Amino acid sequence: MNHPQFVQDILDQLGGTGLRGAIAYCGGRQLLYTRPEVKHPLYPHPHDGIFSFVPNIKKRAVILIAVELSDTYFVGLFVNRELYGESTGIYCDQLKGIVEMAYDDYLKEEQGGYFYIG
């Protein structure tokens, strides 16, 4: 697959696409990326690339990871196109834990700690 280097970097920092990775942990599907020259409707700020995926949440949601111009990451959980929670200034070694924590926090607060099956 031919995709930009930032996509592979983010996948590696999330633990890959296997069972040990944050994407599998969140029940992720529909992995997408946005090149730096394209404005993203959920993250209108300048960026060096955006990676997003749909987590296993009852409501329509997306976890968005933007490579900030400062070479750190923005992580946002959007539910029904509204920002539910965010973290900024994230370094590469923190990315996996922050994504998993955002998913866990949503499940605890909004779904009683349960994930959706079906």
C-alpha positions in Angstrom: 0.0 0.0 0.0 1.3 3.4 -0.9 0.6 6.0 1.8 2.5 8.9 3.3 5.2 8.2 5.9 3.3 9.9 8.7 0.6 7.2 8.4 3.1 4.4 8.9 4.6 6.3 11.8 1.2 6.7 13.6 0.4 3.0 13.0 3.7 2.0 14.5 3.2 4.3 17.5 -0.3 2.9 18.0 1.1 -0.6 18.2 0.3 -1.6 14.6 -3.0 -3.0 13.3 -2.6 -6.3 15.2 -4.3 -7.4 18.4 -1.8 -5.5 20.6 -2.4 -2.2 19.0 -4.7 0.7 20.1 -6.8 0.4 16.9 -7.8 -3.2 17.8 -8.3 -2.2 21.4 -10.8 0.4 20.4 -12.5 -1.9 17.9 -11.3 0.4 15.2 -12.5 0.3 11.6 -12.5 2.6 8.5 -8.9 3.8 8.8 -8.5 7.1 6.9 -5.8 9.7 6.4 -5.8 13.3 5.2 -2.7 14.8 3.6 -1.3 18.1 5.0 -2.6 20.2 2.1 -6.2 19.2 2.7 -8.4 20.8 5.3 -10.2 18.4 7.6 -13.8 19.4 8.7 -13.2 18.3 12.3 -9.7 19.7 12.6 -9.4 23.0 10.6 -6.0 24.0 12.0 -2.7 23.7 10.0 -1.3 20.2 10.3 1.3 17.8 8.9 -1.3 15.0 8.3 -4.3 13.5 9.9 -5.1 9.9 10.7 -8.5 8.8 11.9 -10.6 5.7 12.6 -14.1 4.8 13.8 -14.1 3.2 17.3 -16.6 0.7 18.6 -19.0 3.2 20.2 -22.8 3.1 20.0 -23.0 6.7 18.7 -21.4 7.9 15.5 -17.8 8.7 16.5 -14.3 9.1 15.2 -10.9 9.2 16.9 -8.7 11.7 15.1 -5.0 12.0 15.4 -3.4 15.1 13.8 0.4 15.7 13.4 0.8 19.2 14.7 3.3 21.6 13.2 5.3 21.4 16.4 5.9 17.6 15.6 3.6 16.6 18.5 0.1 15.1 18.2 -3.5 16.2 18.8 -5.8 13.4 19.8 -9.5 14.1 19.6 -12.6 11.9 20.2 -15.5 13.3 18.2 -19.1 12.0 18.8 -21.8 13.1 16.4 -19.3 15.6 14.9 -18.9 17.3 18.3 -15.6 17.3 20.2 -16.0 15.0 23.2 -12.5 15.0 24.5 -9.0 16.1 23.4 -5.3 16.0 24.3 -2.7 18.2 22.7 1.1 18.2 22.7 1.3 14.4 22.8 4.7 12.8 22.1 5.0 9.6 20.1 5.7 7.4 23.1 2.4 8.7 24.7 0.2 8.2 21.7 -1.0 4.6 22.2 -1.9 5.2 25.9 -3.7 8.5 25.2 -5.9 6.9 22.5 -6.8 3.9 24.7 -7.5 6.2 27.6 -9.8 8.4 25.5 -11.8 5.3 24.5 -11.9 3.9 28.0 -13.0 7.3 29.5 -15.9 7.5 27.0 -17.0 3.9 27.7 -17.0 4.6 31.5 -18.8 7.9 31.3 -21.3 7.3 28.5 -21.8 3.6 28.2 -21.5 2.4 31.8 -18.2 0.7 31.0 -19.6 -1.6 28.3 -18.6 -1.7 24.7 -21.1 -2.3 21.9 -21.6 -5.8 20.3 -23.6 -6.1 17.2 
